[in-house]
Amino acid sequence: MNGACLNFENPIEDAVSRIQFAPQSNNLLISSWDSNLRLYDVDSSVLRLEAPAPSQVALLDCCFQSESVGFTAASDGSIIRYDLHSGTNDAVGNHQDIATCVEYSIETCQAISAGLDKKVMSWDIRLANPLALFTNLGAEIESISVSGFDLMVAVGTAVNIYDLRNFERAVDLKESSMDVGIKCVASVPYARGYAIGSVDGRVAVEISNPLNLNSTKYTFRCHPKTKNGKAHLVSVNDIAFNPLVGGTFVTGDNEGHVTAWDAQSKRKLHEFPRYPNSVASLSYNHVGQLLAVASSYTYQEANEMEVAPQIFIQNMDDSYIGYSPEVSSRK
C-alpha cells in the first residue's frame, strides 16, 4: 500500500514542485507549477488554503517560517511571503533569473534563496524591507538545505557549506565522489552532515558524528535499474531525513520509487510499492511518524506520464523507521 491519497475538490493542475510539513503540526505546504500555494490539514483531510501567486508564475519551492507564515520561490525570480491564515502575500525580494530554492533558518530569522542567476541570497525578514546579502557561486543552483547555522548548497558536483552567521564565504567545500551533477541535497538534522542525490541514481552520505570520533562517508547506487540488460540511470529527486530517529532517511526517484535507508548500518530498511508517477518531493512530519510523497511529473524527461499529480501520506511504523543506537530519539 502507498498510503492515503489526499483529496482535492479542485485538483492540482500542474506539476507539484515541493511539499513540506509544518514545524509543529500535520499541515502540509504544497507549491506547484499551477501558480498556487496550498495548505492541507492532513489530520482533518481539509484544504485550509489555496493562495494564488501575485502573477501567473510557476512556484518551484516552498517552506515554512512558522505555522502561520510561508515562503515560495517562483519562476520570475521572486521570493514571496504568505500569511497562511488569510492568503495575503508580499514580495521579499527578487533573483535576476528563475528562483529555484527557498529555505528558512529559525536560528538567524533569515529566508535563504537560490536560483539560476548563480546566487545564494539571504533575507533578514525581521526588517520591513528585507535587505539581501548574496554570494555568487558561478553556477546555477538547483538545491539547498538548512540545518541549524549550516547552509548546504549543491553546485555542480560539489557541496558548499556556509555558516549563516558569516555569509561572506563558504566554510567548507566538499567535492563529491560522483562525476555527475547533484540533483538534491538534504542536511542531517542530528549532526553536521548531508546526503546528496545525483542525476544518475546515486546517493552520497557524509556525516560527522558528535558522539564519537567516527565519521560516516560513502556512496552507493540508490535505485539500480536495468532495461534490456543495460544499466538504466534514474535521477534521485529528493531525500528526507527522519527528524527524530537518527540515521534514517528516504529517497525518491524519477521513476516513482521510494526507499527507506539506515545511514549508519548502510542498509535498506524498506522499499515502498512504486508510485504512479515520478517522486517530486518527500517530507516527514515533525515527529517522524508520517511521510508525505508527491507523485508528479517533473519536466525532466520528454516521456514522463502527464497524469494528474497526487500526494500520498504514509504511516511510518517501526519496520520503516529503523533505529541507530548511536543517536537517541529526541522525545
Buried (B, 14 or more C-beta within 10 A) or exposed (E): EBBBEBEBEEEBEBBBBBBBBBBEBBBBBBBBBBBBBBBBBBEEEEBBBBBBBEEEBBBBBBBBBEBBBBBBBBBBBBBBBBBBEEBEBEEBBBBEBBBBBBBBBEEBBBBBBBBBBBBBBBBBBEEEEBEBBBBEBEBBBBBBBBBBBBBBBBBBBBBBBBBBEEBEEBEEEBEBEBEBBBBBBBBBBBBBBBBBBBBBBBBBBBBEBEEEEEEBEEBEBBBEBEEEEEEEBBBBBBBBBBBBBBBBBBBBBBBBBBBBBBBBEEEEBBEBEBBBBBBBBBBBBBBBBBBBBBBBBBBBEEEBEEEBBBBBBBEBEEEBBBBBEBBEBEE
